[in-house]
Every structure is written in structure tokens, then in C-alpha cells.
Amino acid sequence: MAPADIKHRRIYAERISPHIRKNIIKVITGHRRSGKSYLLLGIMEMIRTSDPDSNIIYLNKEFYEFDEIKDYHGLQAYFDEKFVPGLNNYFFIDEIQEILNFEKCIRNVLAKNLADIYISGSNADILSGELATLLSGRYIEINVHPLSYPEYLDFYQLPDATGSFYRYLQYGGMPGLINTDQTDTPVTDYLKGILSTVLLKDVVARYKIRNVYFLENLAHYLAANTGTIVSAKNISDFLKSQKMAVSPNITLDYLGYLCKAYIANRVLRMDVTVRKIFEVGEKYYFEDLGLRNTLSGYKPADISMILENVVYNHLIIAGYEVFVGRLGAKEVDFVAGKGGETLYVQVCYLLADEKVYEREFGNLLAIPDNYKKVVVSMDEFPAPNTYKGIEHKYIPGFCKELVSSSNSSFKS
């Protein structure tokens, strides 16, 4: 794809833009195929426009021509070869986790202020251990997610309609889907390929997994139980009943690997009253619904968990830190915090009758503070739009509002 054809991800470009030409490393993380590479290409295009005499040094470890660069020695040698004294040099390394001890080269380039540095990786471990220690305070992380619902409408030039939203729920937001025929079989084949690559390269190979069969079954289990409170022990007990005897400790390790590869996100539970985090029991939501549906199938019976997942995804895209709320025997789907403010969100498919109203709104009414509380559902024309003082919103509109307000708050 030529640079002119790149579909820009404004929400991320605008977060990175203030840091261009600053002596701070821009670290782009996220799911493989979530759009990190094209975001980097978009940034290069911005740089060429504003700084036409710039020297851009680019390396993508997914391209075969860079196979020989295996460690920091090779990375430094490549940089030295391409570096041009007297110009503004920009150093872009895509999928940097494939290069052994890459942080030694990055630290050298940064310390000597030789180039403006941008790196991307498909595993959360790139910011763990030595790199985070060596570069403390000298990097920013931008986590790139699959397309939000408004981005999805823009990418595919679709109307903001219920049918478009359900298509988004089924196929998910992996940007590369735009190059496939938008029917079930090609989409599923594409997503299966991504899932296989992530599991094999970002989990099995990276963590030297031996029990691949268990890993695959664990991913299927999370998909079938999206948004359900689970623990390593009850997962282990269930899989043991399926003739897969694996200890809770191993289960916990494998869950961590899936999260570090950005397949799923672990969401802890919080006591709403005292803000205490529970040590046992959490929920898992998938980074991309298309991948979740590839594992478990897209079934009408799963609509409630799918809607919960899509709302969670938009909360984190909007920059919220998210927990599952617990208030005595009641549960609040999401307790989201940002900038010292809290947002409580209850997700429901349809508010079919008074009993459902009392349950969904009643959980929020029981919270003893004055932070914003919202019930979201697929009732297309909520009537009334408040219930006992709590807002009621249409889920697609709520998702668009979250991303839009995130952009506005960033610009301000």
C-alpha cells in the first residue's frame, strides 16, 4: 500500500504528534495486525511533510530483508550505516521484540541524541525488565487497539446504522480485513491466520510453551466465558474434567502469556465502597471480537457477553482504567476511572420489562457517590433516556461518544 493510500488512525497520531522530534522514545504496542505498522508509516508521512530533508531509517523485522539483524550488534550496525550527520534522523523499528537485547542499541542512540526513535512490538514484555529500568521516564507508550466502532465506519464507509454495528460485533476491527471479501468464509480464514500467528510466534515461541494443546483449549475457554468471573483454579478444574490435568499455577502463567500477546485483557474486581481490589476472581475480555468469535463462534445466545466486551474495549480505547465493580451481592459491569473522575457503566442487551429496569438501574442506584452512572443497551430509541436520574444510552452511540470525547480531551 502506497503512503498516500494509508488510512490514518487519528486518535493515535494525535497522541504521538506532540512528541515528534523530542528526545523521548515513542513505544507503539498492541496486538499483531492491529495497525501498528501503518501507524508508523503514517507518522513517517507526517515527518516527510513537515521535515522534507529528514533522514528516515526504517526496519521491519517481519520483512525478510532484515532477517540477518538478530541482536543489538546488528541493529546498531544498520543504524550506523543509514545515519546521515547534519540531518534530522528518525529511527523506526517495527516488531522490535524479534531483536535480542535491542534495548542496548536504543539506549546508545537515545543517550547520544542521534535520532528521534519510534519502536513497535506485539508483546507487553518489551516494556518489562531492563528496558523499563534503563529508560525510566524517557519513553511514552501508545497502545494501539483494533478499530473502534467510529473508525470501522470510516474505514468501510458505512452508515451509522444498527446493521453496521452488528457486522462490527461479528467481524471485529482488525484493520487488514479491509483487504478481504466481507463475507463469513474469507473473514474467518483471515482471522484464523492471525490467531495462529499470534499463538505460535508471540506465545508458544516466545515463552517456549510445550503444552500447545492446553494453550489452545485455554483460549477457547476464555472465548466461551467472555466476561464471566473466573479463576485459575476453576479453569484448571474445568479443563481437568476434559482430561487435561494442568495445575492452577501453570494455568495462571498461560493466562498471563495470552494477555501479554494482547489476545485478551484481564480485568480485576473492585469493591466499589472501599475501592479494594479482590485477589481472587477476574474477568477476561478479548482485544478483538472477530478473534473471539473465531474461537467460540458468533452465536445469538452470546450477544450479552459480546456487548459487554465491546463496551469494555471502547472504555480502554478512550483511556480509562477499568475494573469490574462489586457492591455487596450486586455487580457493576464496569468501574472506569480517568483524570480523577469515575464512570460507572451497566451493560444490557435489551431493557425488556420493569424487572430488568430495576436490576440494571438498581445496581447503579445503590452506589453511594455522585459520579456519573450510565446504563447502555441495544434499545435503539431509549425511552425514557433517564431512569430515576441515571442516564440510559444506545450502545453504538455510547461507543462513538467515548472515542470522540477521548479525542477532544486529548486535544485540549
TORVEXTI-266457 format. One record per residue (C-alpha): residue number from 1; residue in one letter; x, y, z negated. Coordinates in steps of 0.25 Angstrom, whole numbers, plus 2048, in hexadecimal, padded with zeros to 3 digits. Layout:
- NUM  A  X  Y  Z .
...
END
This chain:
- 1  M  800  800  800 .
- 2  A  806  80E  804 .
- 3  P  807  818  7F9 .
- 4  A  7FC  820  800 .
- 5  D  7F2  815  7FE .
- 6  I  7F5  813  7EF .
- 7  K  7E8  815  7E7 .
- 8  H  7ED  81D  7DB .
- 9  R  7E9  81A  7CD .
- 10  R  7E7  828  7C7 .
- 11  I  7E5  824  7B9 .
- 12  Y  7F3  81E  7B8 .
- 13  A  7FA  828  7C2 .
- 14  E  7F5  834  7B9 .
- 15  R  7FB  82D  7AD .
- 16  I  808  82B  7B3 .
- 17  S  809  839  7BB .
- 18  P  80D  841  7AF .
- 19  H  819  838  7AC .
- 20  I  81F  839  7BB .
- 21  R  82E  83E  7BA .
- 22  K  82E  83D  7AB .
- 23  N  839  835  7A5 .
- 24  I  830  82A  79F .
- 25  I  82D  81C  7A5 .
- 26  K  81F  81A  7AB .
- 27  V  81B  80C  7A8 .
- 28  I  810  806  7B0 .
- 29  T  80A  7FA  7AA .
- 30  G  7FE  7F1  7AE .
- 31  H  7F8  7E5  7B4 .
- 32  R  7FF  7DF  7C0 .
- 33  R  7F8  7E5  7CD .
- 34  S  7F1  7EF  7C4 .
- 35  G  7F6  7FA  7CD .
- 36  K  804  7FE  7C6 .
- 37  S  80C  7FD  7D3 .
- 38  Y  802  806  7DB .
- 39  L  802  810  7CF .
- 40  L  812  810  7D1 .
- 41  L  810  813  7E0 .
- 42  G  806  81E  7DD .
- 43  I  810  824  7D3 .
- 44  M  81B  823  7DE .
- 45  E  812  82A  7E8 .
- 46  M  80F  835  7DD .
- 47  I  81E  837  7DB .
- 48  R  821  838  7EA .
- 49  T  817  842  7EC .
- 50  S  81C  84B  7E0 .
- 51  D  82B  848  7E2 .
- 52  P  82D  845  7F1 .
- 53  D  83C  844  7EF .
- 54  S  83B  83A  7E4 .
- 55  N  842  82C  7E4 .
- 56  I  839  821  7E0 .
- 57  I  83F  814  7DC .
- 58  Y  835  808  7DD .
- 59  L  836  7FA  7D9 .
- 60  N  82A  7F0  7D8 .
- 61  K  82E  7E2  7D2 .
- 62  E  822  7DC  7DA .
- 63  F  82A  7DF  7E7 .
- 64  Y  833  7D4  7EC .
- 65  E  83E  7DE  7F0 .
- 66  F  840  7E1  7E1 .
- 67  D  842  7D2  7DD .
- 68  E  851  7D4  7DA .
- 69  I  84E  7DE  7D0 .
- 70  K  84D  7D5  7C4 .
- 71  D  853  7DD  7B8 .
- 72  Y  857  7EB  7B3 .
- 73  H  864  7EA  7BB .
- 74  G  85D  7E8  7C8 .
- 75  L  853  7F3  7C4 .
- 76  Q  85E  7FD  7C1 .
- 77  A  866  7FA  7CD .
- 78  Y  859  7FC  7D6 .
- 79  F  857  809  7CF .
- 80  D  865  80E  7D1 .
- 81  E  865  80A  7E0 .
- 82  K  858  812  7E2 .
- 83  F  85B  81E  7D9 .
- 84  V  85D  82B  7E0 .
- 85  P  865  836  7D8 .
- 86  G  85F  844  7D9 .
- 87  L  851  840  7DB .
- 88  N  845  83D  7D2 .
- 89  N  846  82E  7D1 .
- 90  Y  83A  825  7CE .
- 91  F  83B  817  7C9 .
- 92  F  82F  80E  7CB .
- 93  I  830  7FF  7C7 .
- 94  D  823  7F6  7C9 .
- 95  E  821  7EA  7C1 .
- 96  I  82E  7EC  7B9 .
- 97  Q  82B  7E1  7AF .
- 98  E  831  7D8  7BA .
- 99  I  83F  7DE  7B8 .
- 100  L  847  7D9  7AC .
- 101  N  84B  7E3  7A2 .
- 102  F  846  7EE  7AB .
- 103  E  846  7F8  79F .
- 104  K  855  7F9  79F .
- 105  C  855  800  7AD .
- 106  I  849  808  7A9 .
- 107  R  84F  80D  79D .
- 108  N  85C  811  7A4 .
- 109  V  854  819  7AF .
- 110  L  84C  820  7A5 .
- 111  A  858  823  79C .
- 112  K  85F  82A  7A7 .
- 113  N  853  831  7AD .
- 114  L  856  82B  7BB .
- 115  A  847  829  7BF .
- 116  D  839  82A  7BC .
- 117  I  835  81C  7B8 .
- 118  Y  828  814  7BB .
- 119  I  826  805  7B7 .
- 120  S  81B  7FC  7B8 .
- 121  G  819  7EE  7B2 .
- 122  S  80E  7E3  7B1 .
- 123  N  811  7DF  7A3 .
- 124  A  80F  7E6  796 .
- 125  D  81D  7E1  791 .
- 126  I  824  7EB  79A .
- 127  L  822  7F5  78F .
- 128  S  825  7EC  783 .
- 129  G  832  7E9  77C .
- 130  E  83F  7F0  781 .
- 131  L  839  7F9  78C .
- 132  A  82F  800  782 .
- 133  T  83A  801  778 .
- 134  L  845  807  781 .
- 135  L  83B  811  788 .
- 136  S  832  814  77C .
- 137  G  82C  822  77F .
- 138  R  832  822  78D .
- 139  Y  827  81B  795 .
- 140  I  818  81C  797 .
- 141  E  80F  810  79A .
- 142  I  804  811  7A4 .
- 143  N  7FB  804  7A4 .
- 144  V  7F5  802  7B2 .
- 145  H  7E8  7FB  7B2 .
- 146  P  7DF  7F5  7BD .
- 147  L  7D6  7FF  7C4 .
- 148  S  7CC  805  7BB .
- 149  Y  7BD  806  7C0 .
- 150  P  7BF  814  7C6 .
- 151  E  7CC  810  7CC .
- 152  Y  7C5  804  7D2 .
- 153  L  7BA  80C  7D8 .
- 154  D  7C5  816  7DE .
- 155  F  7CE  80A  7E4 .
- 156  Y  7C2  803  7EB .
- 157  Q  7BA  810  7EE .
- 158  L  7AE  80A  7E7 .
- 159  P  7A2  811  7E2 .
- 160  D  7A0  812  7D3 .
- 161  A  795  808  7D2 .
- 162  T  791  7FC  7CA .
- 163  G  795  7F3  7D5 .
- 164  S  7A3  7F9  7D6 .
- 165  F  7A5  7F7  7C7 .
- 166  Y  7A1  7E8  7C7 .
- 167  R  7AA  7E6  7D2 .
- 168  Y  7B5  7EC  7CA .
- 169  L  7B1  7E3  7BE .
- 170  Q  7B3  7D7  7C7 .
- 171  Y  7BF  7DA  7CF .
- 172  G  7C7  7E3  7C5 .
- 173  G  7D0  7EE  7C8 .
- 174  M  7DD  7E9  7CE .
- 175  P  7E1  7F3  7D8 .
- 176  G  7E6  7E9  7E2 .
- 177  L  7D8  7E3  7E4 .
- 178  I  7D6  7EF  7EE .
- 179  N  7DE  7E7  7F8 .
- 180  T  7D5  7DB  7F7 .
- 181  D  7C8  7D8  7FD .
- 182  Q  7BE  7DC  7F2 .
- 183  T  7B7  7CE  7F1 .
- 184  D  7B8  7C4  7E6 .
- 185  T  7C2  7BA  7EC .
- 186  P  7CD  7C4  7F1 .
- 187  V  7CC  7CB  7E4 .
- 188  T  7CD  7BF  7DB .
- 189  D  7D8  7BA  7E3 .
- 190  Y  7E0  7C7  7E1 .
- 191  L  7DD  7C7  7D2 .
- 192  K  7E1  7B9  7D1 .
- 193  G  7EE  7BC  7D7 .
- 194  I  7F1  7C8  7CD .
- 195  L  7ED  7BF  7C1 .
- 196  S  7F6  7B4  7C5 .
- 197  T  802  7BE  7C8 .
- 198  V  800  7C5  7BA .
- 199  L  7FF  7B8  7B3 .
- 200  L  80B  7B2  7B9 .
- 201  K  814  7BE  7BA .
- 202  D  810  7C7  7AF .
- 203  V  80D  7BC  7A5 .
- 204  V  812  7AE  7A8 .
- 205  A  81F  7B2  7AE .
- 206  R  822  7BE  7A4 .
- 207  Y  81F  7B6  797 .
- 208  K  823  7A9  79C .
- 209  I  816  7A2  79A .
- 210  R  815  793  79A .
- 211  N  807  791  798 .
- 212  V  801  797  7A4 .
- 213  Y  7F4  78F  7A4 .
- 214  F  7F1  795  796 .
- 215  L  7F4  7A3  79A .
- 216  E  7EA  7A2  7A6 .
- 217  N  7E0  79C  79D .
- 218  L  7E2  7A7  793 .
- 219  A  7E0  7B1  79E .
- 220  H  7D3  7AA  7A2 .
- 221  Y  7CF  7AA  793 .
- 222  L  7D1  7B9  792 .
- 223  A  7C9  7BC  79E .
- 224  A  7BD  7B3  799 .
- 225  N  7BD  7BA  78C .
- 226  T  7C0  7C8  790 .
- 227  G  7BC  7D2  785 .
- 228  T  7BA  7C7  77B .
- 229  I  7C1  7C7  76D .
- 230  V  7CC  7BC  76E .
- 231  S  7D8  7B8  766 .
- 232  A  7E4  7B0  76A .
- 233  K  7DF  7A5  760 .
- 234  N  7D1  7A4  767 .
- 235  I  7D7  7A4  775 .
- 236  S  7E0  799  771 .
- 237  D  7D5  791  76A .
- 238  F  7CD  792  777 .
- 239  L  7D8  78E  780 .
- 240  K  7DB  782  777 .
- 241  S  7CD  77E  779 .
- 242  Q  7D0  77E  788 .
- 243  K  7DC  775  786 .
- 244  M  7E6  780  785 .
- 245  A  7ED  780  778 .
- 246  V  7F5  78D  776 .
- 247  S  7F8  794  769 .
- 248  P  7F2  7A1  765 .
- 249  N  800  7A7  766 .
- 250  I  802  7A3  774 .
- 251  T  7F4  7A8  778 .
- 252  L  7F7  7B5  772 .
- 253  D  805  7B6  779 .
- 254  Y  7FE  7B3  786 .
- 255  L  7F3  7BD  784 .
- 256  G  7FE  7C7  782 .
- 257  Y  804  7C4  78F .
- 258  L  7F7  7C5  797 .
- 259  C  7F5  7D3  790 .
- 260  K  804  7D7  794 .
- 261  A  801  7D4  7A2 .
- 262  Y  7F5  7DD  7A2 .
- 263  I  7EB  7D2  7A5 .
- 264  A  7E3  7D4  798 .
- 265  N  7E3  7DE  78D .
- 266  R  7E2  7DB  77E .
- 267  V  7D8  7E3  776 .
- 268  L  7D9  7E3  767 .
- 269  R  7CD  7E5  75E .
- 270  M  7CC  7F1  755 .
- 271  D  7C3  7F3  748 .
- 272  V  7BC  800  74C .
- 273  T  7BA  805  73E .
- 274  V  7C9  803  739 .
- 275  R  7D0  803  746 .
- 276  K  7D7  7F6  742 .
- 277  I  7DC  7EC  74D .
- 278  F  7D8  7DE  74C .
- 279  E  7E3  7D4  74D .
- 280  V  7DB  7C8  752 .
- 281  G  7D1  7C8  75E .
- 282  E  7D2  7D1  76A .
- 283  K  7CC  7D3  778 .
- 284  Y  7D3  7D2  786 .
- 285  Y  7CF  7D9  792 .
- 286  F  7D4  7D8  7A0 .
- 287  E  7DC  7E3  7A7 .
- 288  D  7D5  7E0  7B3 .
- 289  L  7C7  7DA  7B5 .
- 290  G  7CA  7D4  7C2 .
- 291  L  7D5  7CB  7BC .
- 292  R  7CC  7C8  7B0 .
- 293  N  7C1  7C3  7BA .
- 294  T  7CB  7BB  7C2 .
- 295  L  7CE  7B3  7B5 .
- 296  S  7C0  7B2  7B0 .
- 297  G  7B6  7B5  7BC .
- 298  Y  7AD  7C0  7BD .
- 299  K  7A0  7BC  7B7 .
- 300  P  794  7C4  7B3 .
- 301  A  794  7BE  7A5 .
- 302  D  7A1  7C5  7A3 .
- 303  I  79C  7D3  7A6 .
- 304  S  79D  7D8  798 .
- 305  M  7AB  7D4  796 .
- 306  I  7AF  7D9  7A3 .
- 307  L  7A9  7E7  7A0 .
- 308  E  7B0  7E7  793 .
- 309  N  7BD  7E4  79A .
- 310  V  7BB  7F0  7A4 .
- 311  V  7B7  7FA  799 .
- 312  Y  7C4  7F6  791 .
- 313  N  7CC  7F7  79E .
- 314  H  7C7  805  7A0 .
- 315  L  7CA  809  792 .
- 316  I  7D8  805  793 .
- 317  I  7DA  80C  7A1 .
- 318  A  7D5  818  79A .
- 319  G  7E0  817  790 .
- 320  Y  7D8  812  784 .
- 321  E  7DE  809  779 .
- 322  V  7D3  7FF  778 .
- 323  F  7CE  7F5  76D .
- 324  V  7C2  7EC  76A .
- 325  G  7BA  7F2  75E .
- 326  R  7B5  7EB  752 .
- 327  L  7AB  7F1  749 .
- 328  G  7A7  7E7  73E .
- 329  A  79F  7DC  746 .
- 330  K  79E  7E5  752 .
- 331  E  7A7  7E6  75E .
- 332  V  7AA  7F3  766 .
- 333  D  7AF  7EF  774 .
- 334  F  7BA  7FA  775 .
- 335  V  7C0  804  76B .
- 336  A  7C8  80D  775 .
- 337  G  7D2  817  770 .
- 338  K  7D9  823  777 .
- 339  G  7DF  830  773 .
- 340  G  7DA  82F  764 .
- 341  E  7CB  82C  769 .
- 342  T  7C3  81F  769 .
- 343  L  7B9  81A  773 .
- 344  Y  7B0  80E  76F .
- 345  V  7AA  806  77B .
- 346  Q  7A0  7FB  77B .
- 347  V  79E  7F3  788 .
- 348  C  792  7ED  78C .
- 349  Y  78D  7E7  799 .
- 350  L  77E  7EC  798 .
- 351  L  776  7F2  78D .
- 352  A  76A  7E9  78F .
- 353  D  762  7EC  783 .
- 354  E  761  7F3  775 .
- 355  K  769  7E7  76F .
- 356  V  775  7E9  778 .
- 357  Y  774  7F8  775 .
- 358  E  774  7F6  766 .
- 359  R  780  7ED  767 .
- 360  E  789  7F5  771 .
- 361  F  786  803  76B .
- 362  G  785  7FE  75D .
- 363  N  793  7F9  75D .
- 364  L  798  807  760 .
- 365  L  78E  80E  757 .
- 366  A  794  806  74B .
- 367  I  7A1  80D  74D .
- 368  P  7A3  817  742 .
- 369  D  7AA  822  74A .
- 370  N  7A7  82D  755 .
- 371  Y  7B0  828  760 .
- 372  K  7AA  826  76E .
- 373  K  7A1  81A  770 .
- 374  V  79C  814  77D .
- 375  V  794  808  781 .
- 376  V  797  805  790 .
- 377  S  78F  7FB  798 .
- 378  M  78A  7F8  7A7 .
- 379  D  77D  7FF  7A5 .
- 380  E  77F  808  7B1 .
- 381  F  776  813  7AC .
- 382  P  777  813  79D .
- 383  A  76A  818  797 .
- 384  P  76C  81E  78D .
- 385  N  77A  822  78E .
- 386  T  77C  822  77F .
- 387  Y  776  819  775 .
- 388  K  776  81F  766 .
- 389  G  781  828  76A .
- 390  I  78A  81E  771 .
- 391  E  78D  820  780 .
- 392  H  789  815  78A .
- 393  K  791  815  797 .
- 394  Y  791  80D  7A4 .
- 395  I  79E  805  7A5 .
- 396  P  7A3  809  7B2 .
- 397  G  7A1  818  7AF .
- 398  F  7A7  816  7A1 .
- 399  C  7B4  80F  7A8 .
- 400  K  7B5  81B  7B2 .
- 401  E  7B3  825  7A7 .
- 402  L  7BE  81F  79F .
- 403  V  7C8  81F  7AA .
- 404  S  7C4  82D  7AE .
- 405  S  7C5  833  7A0 .
- 406  S  7D3  82C  79F .
- 407  N  7D8  833  7AB .
- 408  S  7D2  841  7A6 .
- 409  S  7D8  83F  799 .
- 410  F  7E6  83C  79F .
- 411  K  7E6  848  7A8 .
- 412  S  7E2  851  79C .
END
